[in-house]
Amino acid sequence: MVLPSELATVRKMMRSQLLSGQARLHFKTEKPSRRRALLAVIAELNLTTLVYESNRKEADARRWALGQLLAHLAGVGGQRLVIEAREASLNLVERQTITAALTRGRGPAGLSYEHMRPHEEPILWVSDAVACAYGAGGDWRRRVTPGVVLDSS
């Protein structure tokens, strides 16, 4: 989560981490030393990272996590949600999940949301890095845990 007043700063900082020829950052494909450097940069940014952990099947876990996120955004007055675009059918399911939740009042009133490709929104690189590091466990998880708010089912 990034405050509107911090969006430009966070985007600029993340774009500054691109190497020559890179259109986006993808944590999984970076060398370990570069991963550590990226996590250090992310730790300095003024943002909050939420991690939703579930033992459910992927589709159910994504719907559950999206519901949790919408409830959280309602509580903090979230205004905009950007989700990494995937295949069209999966994007459609997520849009339907969001619409249904908002219709039932389970999210912030007036929330705008959209799917974007990672090269279009550098802030998506932060969630990619944090999720990958958190999921890897061990020292990687330790590096991101101070900035993580965790919710599990």
C-alpha positions as CSV (number, residue, x, y, z in Angstrom):
1,M,0.0,0.0,0.0
2,V,1.3,3.4,-1.0
3,L,-0.1,6.7,0.0
4,P,-1.1,8.8,-3.0
5,S,1.4,11.5,-2.0
6,E,4.2,8.8,-2.3
7,L,3.2,7.2,-5.6
8,A,5.6,9.2,-7.8
9,T,8.5,8.7,-5.4
10,V,8.0,5.0,-5.1
11,R,7.6,4.6,-8.9
12,K,10.8,6.6,-9.6
13,M,12.8,4.7,-7.0
14,M,11.7,1.3,-8.4
15,R,12.4,2.4,-12.0
16,S,15.8,3.5,-11.0
17,Q,16.6,-0.1,-10.1
18,L,16.2,-1.3,-13.7
19,L,19.3,-2.5,-15.4
20,S,20.1,-1.6,-18.9
21,G,17.6,-3.4,-21.2
22,Q,15.2,-4.3,-18.5
23,A,11.5,-3.3,-18.9
24,R,10.6,-4.5,-15.5
25,L,11.9,-6.2,-12.4
26,H,11.1,-9.8,-11.7
27,F,12.6,-10.9,-8.4
28,K,12.7,-14.6,-9.3
29,T,15.0,-14.0,-12.2
30,E,17.5,-11.8,-10.4
31,K,20.8,-13.0,-8.9
32,P,20.9,-13.4,-5.1
33,S,23.1,-10.3,-4.6
34,R,20.7,-8.2,-6.7
35,R,17.7,-9.6,-4.8
36,R,19.3,-8.5,-1.5
37,A,20.0,-5.0,-2.9
38,L,16.4,-4.7,-4.2
39,L,15.0,-5.7,-0.8
40,A,17.2,-3.1,0.9
41,V,15.8,-0.4,-1.5
42,I,12.2,-1.6,-0.8
43,A,12.8,-1.5,2.9
44,E,13.6,2.2,2.6
45,L,10.3,3.1,0.8
46,N,7.4,4.6,2.5
47,L,4.9,1.8,2.0
48,T,3.1,-1.1,3.7
49,T,3.1,-4.6,2.4
50,L,0.3,-7.0,3.2
51,V,0.9,-10.7,2.9
52,Y,-2.1,-13.1,2.8
53,E,-1.1,-16.7,3.5
54,S,-3.5,-19.5,2.9
55,N,-3.5,-23.3,2.7
56,R,-6.4,-23.3,0.3
57,K,-6.3,-24.2,-3.4
58,E,-4.9,-21.3,-5.5
59,A,-8.3,-20.1,-6.9
60,D,-9.9,-20.2,-3.5
61,A,-6.9,-18.6,-1.8
62,R,-6.9,-15.7,-4.3
63,R,-10.6,-15.0,-3.8
64,W,-10.1,-15.2,0.0
65,A,-7.1,-12.9,-0.1
66,L,-8.9,-10.5,-2.3
67,G,-11.8,-10.4,0.1
68,Q,-9.4,-9.8,3.0
69,L,-7.6,-7.0,1.1
70,L,-10.9,-5.3,0.2
71,A,-11.9,-5.3,3.9
72,H,-8.5,-3.9,4.9
73,L,-8.7,-1.2,2.2
74,A,-12.2,-0.3,3.5
75,G,-10.7,0.1,7.0
76,V,-7.9,2.4,5.8
77,G,-9.8,4.4,3.2
78,G,-8.2,2.8,0.2
79,Q,-9.0,4.5,-3.1
80,R,-7.4,2.5,-5.8
81,L,-6.4,-1.1,-6.3
82,V,-4.0,-2.3,-9.0
83,I,-3.7,-6.1,-9.6
84,E,-1.1,-7.7,-11.8
85,A,-2.8,-8.8,-15.0
86,R,-2.8,-12.4,-15.8
87,E,-4.8,-14.3,-18.5
88,A,-8.1,-12.8,-19.4
89,S,-10.3,-15.5,-17.7
90,L,-8.5,-15.1,-14.4
91,N,-8.7,-11.3,-14.6
92,L,-12.5,-11.6,-15.2
93,V,-12.9,-13.8,-12.1
94,E,-11.0,-11.3,-10.0
95,R,-13.2,-8.4,-11.4
96,Q,-16.3,-10.4,-10.6
97,T,-15.0,-11.1,-7.1
98,I,-14.3,-7.4,-6.5
99,T,-17.6,-6.2,-7.9
100,A,-19.6,-8.7,-5.8
101,A,-17.7,-7.7,-2.6
102,L,-18.2,-4.0,-3.3
103,T,-21.9,-4.5,-4.1
104,R,-22.3,-6.2,-0.7
105,G,-20.5,-3.3,1.0
106,R,-17.3,-5.3,1.7
107,G,-14.8,-2.8,0.5
108,P,-14.2,0.9,0.3
109,A,-17.0,2.9,-1.3
110,G,-15.8,4.4,-4.6
111,L,-12.8,2.1,-5.0
112,S,-11.3,2.1,-8.5
113,Y,-9.5,-1.0,-9.6
114,E,-7.7,-2.3,-12.6
115,H,-5.4,-5.0,-13.9
116,M,-2.0,-3.8,-15.2
117,R,1.0,-5.5,-16.7
118,P,4.2,-5.3,-14.5
119,H,6.0,-3.1,-17.1
120,E,3.1,-0.6,-16.8
121,E,3.2,-0.2,-13.0
122,P,6.6,-0.4,-11.1
123,I,4.8,-0.7,-7.7
124,L,3.8,-4.2,-8.8
125,W,7.5,-5.1,-8.6
126,V,7.4,-4.5,-4.9
127,S,4.7,-7.0,-4.3
128,D,6.4,-9.5,-6.6
129,A,9.7,-9.1,-4.6
130,V,8.0,-9.3,-1.2
131,A,5.9,-12.3,-2.1
132,C,8.8,-14.2,-3.6
133,A,11.1,-13.4,-0.6
134,Y,8.4,-14.2,2.0
135,G,7.6,-17.5,0.2
136,A,11.2,-18.5,0.0
137,G,11.5,-18.4,3.8
138,G,14.7,-18.4,5.8
139,D,16.9,-15.3,5.4
140,W,14.7,-14.0,2.5
141,R,11.6,-13.9,4.7
142,R,13.6,-12.3,7.5
143,R,14.6,-9.5,5.2
144,V,11.0,-8.6,4.4
145,T,9.2,-9.5,7.6
146,P,9.7,-6.1,9.3
147,G,7.6,-4.3,6.6
148,V,5.0,-7.0,6.3
149,V,1.5,-7.2,7.8
150,L,0.5,-10.9,7.7
151,D,-3.0,-12.4,7.6
152,S,-3.5,-16.1,7.2
153,S,-6.4,-18.6,6.9
